[in-house]
Amino acid sequence: MKNIFFAALMLAAASVFGQGLTGNPTDVRVKKQAKKVLVYPEKGYEGDTLIRVTYADKKARDNDPAYFLNGKLISQSLFNSMSVTTIESVSVVKKDTVVNGKVYDGQIKVESKSDYTPNVVSLAFIKENVVKLKDGPSIFMIDDHLVKEDYEECLLDKNYILSITVHKLKNEKEGLDVNVVKILTKTKENIEKVNQIRIRGVQNMNELESEI
């Protein structure tokens, strides 16, 4: 009798724990691996999709290349903020380079056009003198890329900054009070997006006026 009761109990437990999700996407299992967490729904969930969560480890990556503008070492951020119309030529050297004791994975050499003179500013300068954020920590994003460099060393060409937007991120529960500074450079894609937003804004305003 005890054996029959035990068998029935095991079958009931298997039935409960073997069921799939009932439409609640928050019911997930977390499988931990080295420096990576895989989160995925139980079997049976409609639209079952593997959600991969990866914790980026800068040290695990290869070293960044060294960027040179007219023979002078510059930051990658300055290179990224340059307009293509100011560049005469770009060449790549595939060999390790050591500059000031730092190892770089190759070189990217940029020669600018003769009439180009960059107006270089650092993120530290922008923080203190442009957006004037002197209190609290600040996070910078350039074209939706999180800046991990020292703000003194992260340089931009001021002539090719399209816009700067400051958001205040406050969350008392998490103890957060952070300035988020988003910088857009004058890439073709960014300019097109801004123009589309302006056009939609004008259209919406015209529609509103016509209704009035």
Backbone as a printed PyTorch tensor [residue, N CA C, xyz], in Angstrom:
tensor([[[  0.8320,  -1.2020,   0.0000],
         [  0.0000,   0.0000,   0.0000],
         [  0.8720,   1.2590,   0.0000]],

        [[  1.9350,   1.2100,   0.8590],
         [  2.8450,   2.3450,   0.9080],
         [  3.5170,   2.5680,  -0.4360]],

        [[  3.8570,   1.4400,  -1.1120],
         [  4.5310,   1.5660,  -2.4140],
         [  3.6140,   2.2120,  -3.4450]],

        [[  2.3120,   1.8510,  -3.4090],
         [  1.3530,   2.4380,  -4.3470],
         [  1.1950,   3.9220,  -4.0780]],

        [[  1.0920,   4.3060,  -2.7830],
         [  0.9660,   5.7230,  -2.4150],
         [  2.1850,   6.5140,  -2.8460]],

        [[  3.3830,   5.9270,  -2.6280],
         [  4.6300,   6.6090,  -3.0160],
         [  4.7100,   6.8040,  -4.5240]],

        [[  4.2890,   5.7840,  -5.2740],
         [  4.3150,   5.8700,  -6.7360],
         [  3.3590,   6.9460,  -7.2260]],

        [[  2.1710,   7.0100,  -6.6110],
         [  1.1930,   8.0320,  -7.0050],
         [  1.7190,   9.4310,  -6.7080]],

        [[  2.3940,   9.5740,  -5.5570],
         [  2.9630,  10.8660,  -5.1860],
         [  4.0270,  11.3120,  -6.1730]],

        [[  4.8770,  10.3870,  -6.5960],
         [  5.9320,  10.7030,  -7.5680],
         [  5.3450,  11.0990,  -8.9120]],

        [[  4.2700,  10.3950,  -9.3290],
         [  3.6240,  10.7410, -10.5940],
         [  3.0130,  12.1360, -10.5410]],

        [[  2.4140,  12.4930,  -9.4130],
         [  1.8180,  13.8180,  -9.2600],
         [  2.8810,  14.8930,  -9.3120]],

        [[  4.0270,  14.6300,  -8.6390],
         [  5.1180,  15.6080,  -8.6500],
         [  5.6660,  15.7880, -10.0570]],

        [[  5.8160,  14.6680, -10.7770],
         [  6.3330,  14.7470, -12.1500],
         [  5.3910,  15.5200, -13.0460]],

        [[  4.0660,  15.3460, -12.7990],
         [  3.0780,  16.0520, -13.6020],
         [  3.1420,  17.5380, -13.3760]],

        [[  3.3460,  17.9520, -12.0930],
         [  3.4020,  19.3740, -11.7610],
         [  4.6490,  20.0230, -12.3130]],

        [[  5.8050,  19.4090, -12.0450],
         [  7.0700,  20.0300, -12.4420],
         [  7.3770,  19.8120, -13.9150]],

        [[  6.6850,  18.9340, -14.5790],
         [  6.9370,  18.6830, -15.9910],
         [  6.1020,  19.5530, -16.8960]],

        [[  5.1470,  20.3020, -16.3150],
         [  4.3080,  21.1580, -17.1380],
         [  5.0910,  22.3380, -17.6770]],

        [[  4.6930,  22.8280, -18.8820],
         [  5.3470,  24.0010, -19.4560],
         [  4.7740,  25.2570, -18.8450]],

        [[  5.2560,  26.3740, -19.3140],
         [  4.7550,  27.6560, -18.8370],
         [  3.3310,  27.8570, -19.3000]],

        [[  2.6230,  28.6450, -18.5640],
         [  1.2320,  28.9230, -18.9070],
         [  1.0840,  30.3550, -19.3900]],

        [[  2.0250,  30.7660, -20.2780],
         [  1.9080,  32.0980, -20.8580],
         [  2.5750,  33.1790, -20.0470]],

        [[  3.2650,  32.8160, -18.9450],
         [  3.9430,  33.8250, -18.1280],
         [  5.4180,  33.8410, -18.4840]],

        [[  5.8970,  34.8390, -19.2580],
         [  7.2910,  34.8540, -19.7200],
         [  8.2900,  35.0920, -18.6060]],

        [[  7.8250,  35.4150, -17.3870],
         [  8.7610,  35.6540, -16.2950],
         [  9.1960,  34.3520, -15.6340]],

        [[  8.4800,  33.2410, -15.9320],
         [  8.8540,  31.9560, -15.3610],
         [  9.9920,  31.3760, -16.1890]],

        [[ 11.2180,  31.6540, -15.8200],
         [ 12.3680,  31.1950, -16.5810],
         [ 13.3560,  30.5340, -15.6570]],

        [[ 14.1710,  29.6880, -16.2240],
         [ 15.2640,  29.0850, -15.4910],
         [ 16.5620,  29.7710, -15.8920]],

        [[ 17.4730,  29.8500, -14.9880],
         [ 18.7560,  30.4910, -15.2620],
         [ 19.8490,  29.4510, -15.1280]],

        [[ 20.5870,  29.2630, -16.1780],
         [ 21.6870,  28.3030, -16.1870],
         [ 22.9890,  29.0750, -16.2230]],

        [[ 23.7720,  28.9760, -15.1740],
         [ 24.9960,  29.7630, -15.0710],
         [ 26.1720,  29.0150, -15.7000]],

        [[ 26.9620,  29.7560, -16.4600],
         [ 28.2010,  29.2590, -17.0220],
         [ 29.3020,  30.2670, -16.7080]],

        [[ 30.5010,  29.9300, -17.0620],
         [ 31.6210,  30.8300, -16.7880],
         [ 31.4440,  32.1330, -17.5450]],

        [[ 31.2950,  33.2380, -16.7760],
         [ 31.1880,  34.5890, -17.3210],
         [ 30.0220,  34.7510, -18.2880]],

        [[ 29.0390,  33.8400, -18.2050],
         [ 27.8840,  33.9660, -19.0830],
         [ 26.6880,  33.3140, -18.4130]],

        [[ 25.5120,  33.9000, -18.5900],
         [ 24.2940,  33.3320, -18.0330],
         [ 23.3210,  33.1030, -19.1720]],

        [[ 22.7750,  31.8900, -19.2430],
         [ 21.7740,  31.5790, -20.2370],
         [ 20.4190,  31.5510, -19.5520]],

        [[ 19.4890,  32.3480, -20.0400],
         [ 18.1490,  32.3850, -19.4770],
         [ 17.1980,  31.8920, -20.5470]],

        [[ 16.4110,  30.8700, -20.2300],
         [ 15.5310,  30.3410, -21.2470],
         [ 14.2480,  29.8260, -20.6180]],

        [[ 13.1200,  29.9030, -21.3510],
         [ 11.8450,  29.4530, -20.8080],
         [ 11.7460,  27.9400, -20.7750]],

        [[ 10.8460,  27.4400, -19.9470],
         [ 10.5940,  26.0110, -19.8840],
         [ 10.0520,  25.5230, -21.2240]],

        [[ 10.1470,  24.2300, -21.4540],
         [  9.5890,  23.6510, -22.6670],
         [  8.0760,  23.8190, -22.6530]],

        [[  7.5400,  24.0480, -23.8230],
         [  6.1050,  24.1710, -23.9300],
         [  5.6440,  25.6030, -24.0440]],

        [[  6.5290,  26.5760, -23.7850],
         [  6.1500,  27.9890, -23.8930],
         [  6.0410,  28.3680, -25.3550]],

        [[  4.9480,  28.9580, -25.7450],
         [  4.7450,  29.3420, -27.1290],
         [  5.7400,  30.4280, -27.5150]],

        [[  6.3850,  30.2550, -28.6320],
         [  7.3920,  31.2150, -29.0670],
         [  8.6890,  31.0360, -28.3000]],

        [[  8.9580,  29.8080, -27.8680],
         [ 10.1560,  29.4840, -27.0830],
         [ 11.4000,  30.0180, -27.7950]],

        [[ 12.0990,  30.9500, -27.1640],
         [ 13.3080,  31.5350, -27.7440],
         [ 14.3930,  31.6090, -26.6930]],

        [[ 15.5910,  31.1980, -27.0560],
         [ 16.7190,  31.2380, -26.1340],
         [ 17.1780,  32.6730, -25.9380]],

        [[ 17.2250,  33.1170, -24.6970],
         [ 17.6880,  34.4670, -24.3730],
         [ 19.1060,  34.3530, -23.8290]],

        [[ 20.0490,  34.8890, -24.5360],
         [ 21.4450,  34.7920, -24.1210],
         [ 21.8650,  36.0840, -23.4310]],

        [[ 22.4170,  35.9640, -22.2590],
         [ 22.9220,  37.1140, -21.5080],
         [ 24.4200,  36.9400, -21.3620]],

        [[ 25.1860,  37.8680, -21.9140],
         [ 26.6390,  37.7820, -21.8680],
         [ 27.2000,  38.9810, -21.1290]],

        [[ 28.0800,  38.7310, -20.1820],
         [ 28.7370,  39.8080, -19.4490],
         [ 30.0710,  40.1000, -20.1320]],

        [[ 30.1330,  41.2660, -20.7610],
         [ 31.3210,  41.6170, -21.5290],
         [ 32.5170,  41.7810, -20.6100]],

        [[ 33.6280,  41.2160, -21.0280],
         [ 34.8650,  41.3140, -20.2690],
         [ 35.9040,  41.9520, -21.1670]],

        [[ 36.2100,  43.2280, -20.9040],
         [ 37.1500,  43.9680, -21.7430],
         [ 38.5000,  43.2740, -21.7930]],

        [[ 38.9290,  42.6740, -20.6740],
         [ 40.2460,  42.0510, -20.6270],
         [ 40.3290,  40.8250, -21.5300]],

        [[ 39.1550,  40.2300, -21.8120],
         [ 39.1550,  39.0180, -22.6240],
         [ 39.2780,  39.3420, -24.1130]],

        [[ 39.0890,  40.5900, -24.4840],
         [ 39.1680,  40.9690, -25.8900],
         [ 40.6140,  41.2070, -26.3110]],

        [[ 40.7730,  41.2550, -27.6270],
         [ 42.0740,  41.6470, -28.1430],
         [ 42.2750,  43.1390, -27.8900]],

        [[ 43.5270,  43.5840, -27.9310],
         [ 43.8060,  45.0060, -27.7620],
         [ 43.2670,  45.7840, -28.9540]],

        [[ 42.8700,  47.0090, -28.6980],
         [ 42.4000,  47.8710, -29.7840],
         [ 43.5850,  48.3130, -30.6320]],

        [[ 43.3450,  48.6840, -31.8880],
         [ 44.4410,  49.1960, -32.7130],
         [ 44.8090,  50.6150, -32.2950]],

        [[ 45.9940,  51.0220, -32.6800],
         [ 46.4360,  52.4050, -32.4340],
         [ 46.0150,  53.2540, -33.6310]],

        [[ 45.4080,  54.4140, -33.3560],
         [ 44.9520,  55.3140, -34.4120],
         [ 45.9070,  56.5000, -34.5110]],

        [[ 46.3090,  56.8080, -35.7350],
         [ 47.2160,  57.9300, -35.9750],
         [ 46.5850,  58.8770, -36.9850]],

        [[ 46.5870,  60.1560, -36.6460],
         [ 46.1130,  61.1860, -37.5630],
         [ 47.2910,  62.0600, -37.9540]],

        [[ 47.6580,  61.9890, -39.2100],
         [ 48.8160,  62.7360, -39.7210],
         [ 50.0660,  62.4530, -38.8780]],

        [[ 50.2320,  61.1910, -38.5050],
         [ 51.4070,  60.7590, -37.7580],
         [ 51.3130,  60.9270, -36.2580]],

        [[ 50.2220,  61.4940, -35.7470],
         [ 50.0650,  61.7270, -34.3170],
         [ 49.0400,  60.7640, -33.7330]],

        [[ 49.3760,  60.1390, -32.6020],
         [ 48.4700,  59.2060, -31.9520],
         [ 47.2030,  59.9220, -31.4830]],

        [[ 46.0530,  59.3760, -31.8360],
         [ 44.7680,  59.9430, -31.4080],
         [ 43.9140,  58.8310, -30.8090]],

        [[ 42.8230,  59.2130, -30.1660],
         [ 41.9140,  58.2240, -29.5940],
         [ 40.9720,  57.6940, -30.6750]],

        [[ 40.4410,  56.5030, -30.4280],
         [ 39.4850,  55.9250, -31.3620],
         [ 38.2340,  56.8000, -31.4640]],

        [[ 37.8500,  57.4100, -30.3490],
         [ 36.6610,  58.2680, -30.3470],
         [ 36.8330,  59.4570, -31.2870]],

        [[ 38.0400,  60.0310, -31.3360],
         [ 38.2900,  61.1450, -32.2510],
         [ 38.2150,  60.6690, -33.6940]],

        [[ 38.7680,  59.5150, -33.9580],
         [ 38.7000,  58.9530, -35.3110],
         [ 37.2460,  58.7330, -35.7240]],

        [[ 36.4520,  58.1810, -34.8050],
         [ 35.0490,  57.8880, -35.1180],
         [ 34.2280,  59.1510, -35.3540]],

        [[ 34.6410,  60.2610, -34.7250],
         [ 33.8630,  61.4960, -34.8570],
         [ 34.2650,  62.3130, -36.0800]],

        [[ 35.3010,  61.8830, -36.8010],
         [ 35.7310,  62.6200, -37.9860],
         [ 34.7670,  62.4010, -39.1420]],

        [[ 34.5680,  63.4230, -39.9300],
         [ 33.7540,  63.2990, -41.1350],
         [ 34.5880,  62.6580, -42.2380]],

        [[ 33.9610,  61.7950, -43.0180],
         [ 34.6950,  61.1270, -44.1070],
         [ 35.1500,  62.1340, -45.1510]],

        [[ 34.4990,  63.2760, -45.2000],
         [ 34.8750,  64.2900, -46.1890],
         [ 36.2090,  64.9470, -45.8470]],

        [[ 36.6910,  64.7460, -44.6190],
         [ 37.9560,  65.3560, -44.2020],
         [ 39.1320,  64.3930, -44.3530]],

        [[ 38.8510,  63.1640, -44.7410],
         [ 39.9000,  62.1370, -44.7920],
         [ 40.4090,  61.9680, -46.2230]],

        [[ 41.7230,  62.0550, -46.3480],
         [ 42.3680,  61.8590, -47.6460],
         [ 42.6310,  60.3900, -47.9100]],

        [[ 43.1590,  59.6830, -46.8940],
         [ 43.4750,  58.2620, -47.0620],
         [ 43.5470,  57.5710, -45.7060]],

        [[ 43.3380,  56.2480, -45.7330],
         [ 43.4380,  55.4120, -44.5330],
         [ 44.2280,  54.1660, -44.8890]],

        [[ 45.2160,  53.8320, -44.0670],
         [ 45.9960,  52.6180, -44.2850],
         [ 46.0450,  51.8100, -42.9930]],

        [[ 46.1640,  50.4930, -43.1290],
         [ 46.1530,  49.5900, -41.9750],
         [ 47.4720,  48.8250, -41.9180]],

        [[ 48.0700,  48.7910, -40.7370],
         [ 49.2960,  48.0310, -40.4990],
         [ 48.9590,  46.9130, -39.5240]],

        [[ 49.1190,  45.6670, -39.9620],
         [ 48.7390,  44.5230, -39.1350],
         [ 49.9370,  43.9850, -38.3530]],

        [[ 50.3610,  44.7280, -37.3610],
         [ 51.4110,  44.2480, -36.4660],
         [ 51.2680,  44.9540, -35.1340]],

        [[ 51.6630,  44.2540, -34.0760],
         [ 51.5480,  44.8480, -32.7450],
         [ 52.3850,  46.1100, -32.6460]],

        [[ 51.8260,  47.0960, -31.9520],
         [ 52.5020,  48.3740, -31.7820],
         [ 52.5080,  48.7470, -30.3140]],

        [[ 53.6390,  49.2140, -29.8250],
         [ 53.7580,  49.6430, -28.4370],
         [ 53.9820,  51.1510, -28.4090]],

        [[ 53.0650,  51.8650, -27.7350],
         [ 53.1780,  53.3150, -27.6030],
         [ 53.0250,  53.6710, -26.1330]],

        [[ 54.0460,  54.3370, -25.5900],
         [ 54.0350,  54.7270, -24.1730],
         [ 53.7630,  53.5430, -23.2460]],

        [[ 54.3260,  52.3950, -23.6180],
         [ 54.1970,  51.2070, -22.7750],
         [ 52.9030,  50.4310, -22.9740]],

        [[ 52.0000,  50.9180, -23.8240],
         [ 50.7350,  50.2350, -24.0750],
         [ 50.7980,  49.4880, -25.3950]],

        [[ 50.3020,  48.2410, -25.3840],
         [ 50.3410,  47.3990, -26.5740],
         [ 49.0470,  47.5740, -27.3710]],

        [[ 49.1800,  47.8360, -28.6470],
         [ 48.0280,  47.9780, -29.5390],
         [ 48.0660,  46.8610, -30.5820]],

        [[ 46.8760,  46.4430, -31.0050],
         [ 46.7610,  45.3890, -32.0020],
         [ 46.7040,  46.0060, -33.3920]],

        [[ 47.8580,  46.3710, -33.9140],
         [ 47.9360,  46.9620, -35.2380],
         [ 47.8040,  48.4740, -35.2150]],

        [[ 47.8550,  49.0530, -36.4140],
         [ 47.7780,  50.5080, -36.5490],
         [ 46.7790,  50.8850, -37.6500]],

        [[ 46.0740,  51.9770, -37.4190],
         [ 45.2400,  52.5760, -38.4550],
         [ 45.7510,  53.9950, -38.6640]],

        [[ 46.3210,  54.2280, -39.8350],
         [ 46.9350,  55.5160, -40.1390],
         [ 46.0170,  56.3460, -41.0320]],

        [[ 45.6690,  57.5250, -40.5580],
         [ 44.7550,  58.4040, -41.2810],
         [ 45.5000,  59.6550, -41.7180]],

        [[ 45.3670,  59.9800, -42.9900],
         [ 45.8930,  61.2360, -43.5110],
         [ 44.7080,  62.1160, -43.8660]],

        [[ 44.6560,  63.3140, -43.2780],
         [ 43.5280,  64.2070, -43.5290],
         [ 43.8230,  65.1140, -44.7250]],

        [[ 42.7700,  65.7250, -45.2050],
         [ 42.9400,  66.7000, -46.2880],
         [ 43.6210,  67.9530, -45.7370]],

        [[ 44.3010,  68.6590, -46.6020],
         [ 45.1450,  69.7790, -46.1760],
         [ 44.3690,  70.8950, -45.4960]],

        [[ 43.0810,  71.0400, -45.8270],
         [ 42.3040,  72.1440, -45.2560],
         [ 41.5600,  71.7490, -43.9790]],

        [[ 41.8440,  70.5600, -43.4550],
         [ 41.1340,  70.0940, -42.2670],
         [ 41.9450,  70.3760, -41.0050]],

        [[ 41.3250,  71.0790, -40.0770],
         [ 41.9320,  71.3290, -38.7750],
         [ 40.9250,  70.9430, -37.6950]],

        [[ 41.1340,  69.8310, -36.9890],
         [ 40.1530,  69.3980, -35.9910],
         [ 40.0820,  70.3440, -34.7970]],

        [[ 38.8820,  70.5110, -34.2770],
         [ 38.6640,  71.2950, -33.0630],
         [ 38.4380,  70.2830, -31.9450]],

        [[ 39.5230,  69.8600, -31.3320],
         [ 39.4840,  68.7260, -30.4120],
         [ 39.0480,  69.1400, -29.0130]],

        [[ 38.0770,  68.3850, -28.4770],
         [ 37.6410,  68.5750, -27.0920],
         [ 37.5290,  67.2010, -26.4330]],

        [[ 37.7420,  67.1710, -25.1400],
         [ 37.6150,  65.9160, -24.3970],
         [ 36.2210,  65.8200, -23.7860]],

        [[ 35.8310,  64.6090, -23.4040],
         [ 34.5470,  64.4420, -22.7260],
         [ 34.5570,  65.1510, -21.3720]],

        [[ 35.7320,  65.2010, -20.7480],
         [ 35.8500,  65.9190, -19.4700],
         [ 35.5370,  67.4000, -19.6710]],

        [[ 36.0250,  67.9650, -20.7800],
         [ 35.7390,  69.3690, -21.0900],
         [ 34.2470,  69.5780, -21.3460]],

        [[ 33.6420,  68.6660, -22.1040],
         [ 32.2130,  68.7620, -22.3920],
         [ 31.4000,  68.6790, -21.1050]],

        [[ 31.8100,  67.7780, -20.2110],
         [ 31.0820,  67.6060, -18.9490],
         [ 31.1180,  68.8770, -18.1050]],

        [[ 32.2700,  69.5020, -18.0080],
         [ 32.4350,  70.6410, -17.1110],
         [ 32.0470,  71.9740, -17.7330]],

        [[ 32.2560,  72.1090, -19.0500],
         [ 32.0820,  73.4300, -19.6700],
         [ 30.9110,  73.5440, -20.6410]],

        [[ 30.4380,  72.4270, -21.1560],
         [ 29.3460,  72.4810, -22.1250],
         [ 28.0190,  72.1300, -21.4550]],

        [[ 27.9280,  70.9190, -20.9120],
         [ 26.6900,  70.5260, -20.2330],
         [ 26.7210,  70.9060, -18.7580]],

        [[ 27.9220,  71.2490, -18.2560],
         [ 28.1110,  71.7670, -16.8980],
         [ 27.5400,  70.8480, -15.8230]],

        [[ 28.0260,  69.6160, -15.8540],
         [ 27.6310,  68.6360, -14.8500],
         [ 28.8000,  68.4540, -13.8850]],

        [[ 28.7690,  69.1700, -12.8000],
         [ 29.8810,  69.1230, -11.8520],
         [ 29.5920,  68.2310, -10.6540]],

        [[ 28.3140,  67.8840, -10.4680],
         [ 27.9480,  67.0530,  -9.3260],
         [ 27.4580,  65.6900,  -9.7990]],

        [[ 27.8860,  64.6520,  -9.0840],
         [ 27.4060,  63.3100,  -9.3730],
         [ 28.1320,  62.6600, -10.5300]],

        [[ 28.0730,  61.3270, -10.6030],
         [ 28.7240,  60.5890, -11.6890],
         [ 27.9900,  60.7660, -13.0050]],

        [[ 28.7290,  60.6290, -14.0880],
         [ 28.1450,  60.7840, -15.4200],
         [ 28.5750,  59.6280, -16.3090]],

        [[ 27.6540,  59.1970, -17.1470],
         [ 27.9170,  58.1560, -18.1390],
         [ 27.7620,  58.7820, -19.5180]],

        [[ 28.7510,  58.5590, -20.3810],
         [ 28.6950,  59.0960, -21.7400],
         [ 28.4210,  57.9820, -22.7390]],

        [[ 27.5990,  58.3270, -23.7250],
         [ 27.3600,  57.4330, -24.8540],
         [ 27.5620,  58.2400, -26.1370]],

        [[ 28.3690,  57.6900, -27.0430],
         [ 28.6100,  58.3390, -28.3270],
         [ 28.0100,  57.4670, -29.4130]],

        [[ 27.0140,  57.9930, -30.1070],
         [ 26.3040,  57.2260, -31.1430],
         [ 25.8480,  55.8750, -30.5990]],

        [[ 25.2700,  55.9080, -29.3870],
         [ 24.7020,  54.7300, -28.7150],
         [ 25.7490,  53.7210, -28.2490]],

        [[ 27.0150,  54.1020, -28.2700],
         [ 28.0760,  53.2290, -27.7540],
         [ 28.5430,  53.7590, -26.3970]],

        [[ 28.5610,  52.8870, -25.4160],
         [ 28.9710,  53.2820, -24.0710],
         [ 30.4650,  53.5800, -24.0390]],

        [[ 30.8250,  54.7240, -23.4840],
         [ 32.2320,  55.1320, -23.4180],
         [ 32.8730,  54.5100, -22.1830]],

        [[ 33.9500,  53.7660, -22.3980],
         [ 34.6640,  53.1340, -21.2920],
         [ 36.0400,  53.7560, -21.0680]],

        [[ 36.4140,  54.6840, -21.9320],
         [ 37.7130,  55.3340, -21.8170],
         [ 37.7080,  56.3820, -20.7080]],

        [[ 38.8970,  56.7950, -20.3220],
         [ 39.0350,  57.9400, -19.4180],
         [ 38.4850,  59.1710, -20.1310]],

        [[ 37.6420,  59.9480, -19.4510],
         [ 37.0070,  61.0930, -20.0940],
         [ 38.0100,  62.1640, -20.4960]],

        [[ 39.1620,  62.1960, -19.8610],
         [ 40.2120,  63.1370, -20.2610],
         [ 40.8540,  62.6990, -21.5720]],

        [[ 40.9030,  61.3910, -21.8010],
         [ 41.5720,  60.8570, -22.9850],
         [ 40.6200,  60.6420, -24.1510]],

        [[ 39.3230,  60.6240, -23.8700],
         [ 38.3410,  60.4190, -24.9350],
         [ 38.0880,  61.7460, -25.6390]],

        [[ 38.5350,  61.8620, -26.8860],
         [ 38.4990,  63.1240, -27.6250],
         [ 37.5160,  63.0640, -28.7880]],

        [[ 36.9110,  64.2020, -29.0620],
         [ 35.9910,  64.3380, -30.1870],
         [ 36.3390,  65.5880, -30.9780]],

        [[ 35.9630,  65.5670, -32.2470],
         [ 36.0820,  66.7730, -33.0620],
         [ 34.7900,  67.5640, -32.8640]],

        [[ 34.9140,  68.6990, -32.2000],
         [ 33.7490,  69.5140, -31.8600],
         [ 32.9550,  69.9330, -33.0960]],

        [[ 33.6370,  70.0890, -34.2310],
         [ 32.9670,  70.5080, -35.4630],
         [ 31.9560,  69.4810, -35.9560]],

        [[ 32.1090,  68.2440, -35.5330],
         [ 31.2550,  67.1730, -36.0540],
         [ 30.3870,  66.5440, -34.9730]],

        [[ 30.0700,  67.3270, -33.9360],
         [ 29.0730,  66.9060, -32.9560],
         [ 27.7200,  67.4250, -33.4080]],

        [[ 26.7770,  66.5260, -33.5960],
         [ 25.4530,  66.9030, -34.0760],
         [ 24.5580,  67.3750, -32.9360]],

        [[ 24.5510,  66.6410, -31.8410],
         [ 23.6970,  67.0160, -30.7180],
         [ 24.2040,  66.3730, -29.4330]],

        [[ 23.8510,  66.9930, -28.3040],
         [ 24.1620,  66.4640, -26.9790],
         [ 22.8740,  66.4970, -26.1630]],

        [[ 22.4880,  65.3450, -25.6310],
         [ 21.2780,  65.2370, -24.8230],
         [ 21.6490,  64.6920, -23.4510]],

        [[ 21.1330,  65.3460, -22.4150],
         [ 21.4370,  64.9300, -21.0420],
         [ 20.1790,  64.3740, -20.3890]],

        [[ 20.2900,  63.1610, -19.8450],
         [ 19.2010,  62.5290, -19.1080],
         [ 19.6320,  62.3470, -17.6590]],

        [[ 18.6950,  62.5390, -16.7570],
         [ 18.9530,  62.3210, -15.3350],
         [ 18.3530,  60.9690, -14.9620]],

        [[ 19.2110,  60.0350, -14.5840],
         [ 18.7590,  58.6980, -14.2070],
         [ 18.7350,  58.5860, -12.6910]],

        [[ 17.5090,  58.5750, -12.1450],
         [ 17.3530,  58.4920, -10.6930],
         [ 16.4820,  57.2880, -10.3510]],

        [[ 16.9630,  56.4960,  -9.4090],
         [ 16.2090,  55.3350,  -8.9270],
         [ 16.5710,  55.1510,  -7.4610]],

        [[ 15.6940,  55.6330,  -6.5970],
         [ 15.9850,  55.5980,  -5.1600],
         [ 16.1370,  54.1680,  -4.6460]],

        [[ 15.3370,  53.2640,  -5.1700],
         [ 15.4030,  51.8760,  -4.7200],
         [ 16.7600,  51.2630,  -5.0140]],

        [[ 17.3080,  51.5860,  -6.1920],
         [ 18.6200,  51.0600,  -6.5830],
         [ 19.7580,  51.9670,  -6.1320]],

        [[ 19.4300,  53.1090,  -5.5550],
         [ 20.4640,  54.0420,  -5.1230],
         [ 21.1820,  54.7070,  -6.2740]],

        [[ 20.4550,  54.9710,  -7.3640],
         [ 21.0670,  55.5570,  -8.5580],
         [ 20.7320,  57.0340,  -8.6740]],

        [[ 21.7260,  57.8080,  -8.9990],
         [ 21.5590,  59.2260,  -9.3190],
         [ 22.6860,  59.5820, -10.2880]],

        [[ 22.4420,  59.3080, -11.5670],
         [ 23.4960,  59.3690, -12.5780],
         [ 23.0660,  60.2520, -13.7420]],

        [[ 24.0230,  61.0110, -14.2700],
         [ 23.7940,  61.7870, -15.4870],
         [ 24.1690,  60.9180, -16.6910]],

        [[ 23.2520,  60.8000, -17.6440],
         [ 23.5320,  60.0580, -18.8740],
         [ 23.6110,  61.0610, -20.0160]],

        [[ 24.7910,  61.1890, -20.5940],
         [ 25.0210,  62.1760, -21.6580],
         [ 25.1540,  61.4370, -22.9860]],

        [[ 24.2040,  61.6920, -23.8860],
         [ 24.2100,  61.0440, -25.1940],
         [ 24.6720,  62.0390, -26.2610]],

        [[ 25.7340,  61.6620, -26.9480],
         [ 26.3000,  62.5160, -27.9940],
         [ 26.0930,  61.8440, -29.3500]],

        [[ 25.5460,  62.6010, -30.2780],
         [ 25.4190,  62.1300, -31.6510],
         [ 26.3910,  62.8950, -32.5270]],

        [[ 27.1150,  62.1650, -33.3590],
         [ 28.0310,  62.8180, -34.2880],
         [ 27.3410,  62.9830, -35.6390]],

        [[ 27.9540,  63.7800, -36.5030],
         [ 27.3200,  64.1170, -37.7810],
         [ 27.5600,  63.0450, -38.8460]],

        [[ 27.1400,  61.8240, -38.5050],
         [ 27.1810,  60.7720, -39.5170],
         [ 25.9670,  60.9260, -40.4300]],

        [[ 26.0330,  60.3270, -41.5830],
         [ 24.9260,  60.4040, -42.5370],
         [ 23.6530,  59.8340, -41.9220]],

        [[ 23.7990,  58.7080, -41.2050],
         [ 22.6410,  58.0540, -40.6040],
         [ 21.9930,  58.9390, -39.5350]],

        [[ 22.8200,  59.5470, -38.6760],
         [ 22.2760,  60.3970, -37.6200],
         [ 21.5650,  61.6160, -38.1810]],

        [[ 22.1520,  62.2280, -39.2020],
         [ 21.5340,  63.4120, -39.8090],
         [ 20.1920,  63.0500, -40.4400]],

        [[ 20.1240,  61.8900, -41.1020],
         [ 18.8640,  61.4560, -41.7230],
         [ 17.7940,  61.2130, -40.6640]],

        [[ 18.1790,  60.5960, -39.5350],
         [ 17.2160,  60.3320, -38.4640],
         [ 16.6710,  61.6310, -37.8840]],

        [[ 17.5650,  62.5960, -37.6420],
         [ 17.1340,  63.8780, -37.0880],
         [ 16.1950,  64.5850, -38.0550]],

        [[ 16.5000,  64.5510, -39.3530],
         [ 15.6450,  65.2010, -40.3490],
         [ 14.2750,  64.5390, -40.4250]],

        [[ 14.2470,  63.2030, -40.3040],
         [ 12.9680,  62.4860, -40.3280],
         [ 12.1100,  62.8650, -39.1300]],

        [[ 12.7430,  63.0000, -37.9640],
         [ 12.0030,  63.4000, -36.7620],
         [ 11.4250,  64.8000, -36.9360]],

        [[ 12.2220,  65.7140, -37.5110],
         [ 11.7530,  67.0820, -37.7210],
         [ 10.5980,  67.1190, -38.7040]],

        [[ 10.6950,  66.3230, -39.7680],
         [  9.6270,  66.2750, -40.7720],
         [  8.3370,  65.7570, -40.1470]],

        [[  8.4380,  64.6820, -39.3530],
         [  7.2530,  64.1330, -38.6900],
         [  6.6570,  65.1600, -37.7290]],

        [[  7.5470,  65.9160, -37.0400],
         [  7.0630,  66.9360, -36.1180],
         [  6.2870,  68.0260, -36.8310]],

        [[  6.7770,  68.4510, -37.9860],
         [  6.0930,  69.4810, -38.7760],
         [  4.7590,  68.9500, -39.2850]],

        [[  4.7440,  67.6990, -39.7500],
         [  3.5120,  67.1030, -40.2480],
         [  2.4620,  67.0170, -39.1430]],

        [[  2.8920,  66.5840, -37.9550],
         [  1.9560,  66.4840, -36.8420],
         [  1.4110,  67.8570, -36.4450]],

        [[  2.2630,  68.8730, -36.4940],
         [  1.8320,  70.2200, -36.1680],
         [  0.8160,  70.7410, -37.1930]],

        [[  1.0730,  70.4510, -38.4910],
         [  0.1430,  70.8670, -39.5360],
         [ -1.2080,  70.1770, -39.3920]],

        [[ -1.1670,  68.8800, -39.0390],
         [ -2.4120,  68.1350, -38.8380],
         [ -3.1870,  68.7130, -37.6520]],

        [[ -2.4710,  69.0670, -36.5980],
         [ -3.1210,  69.6350, -35.4220],
         [ -3.7690,  70.9840, -35.7570]],

        [[ -3.0680,  71.8160, -36.5230],
         [ -3.5970,  73.1310, -36.8860],
         [ -4.8110,  72.9970, -37.7840]],

        [[ -4.8020,  71.9800, -38.6730],
         [ -5.9420,  71.7850, -39.5690],
         [ -7.1750,  71.3390, -38.7990]],

        [[ -6.9670,  70.5820, -37.7330],
         [ -8.0930,  70.1260, -36.9220],
         [ -8.6930,  71.2810, -36.1130]],

        [[ -7.8110,  72.2070, -35.7120],
         [ -8.2800,  73.3720, -34.9380],
         [ -9.0430,  74.3310, -35.8550]]])
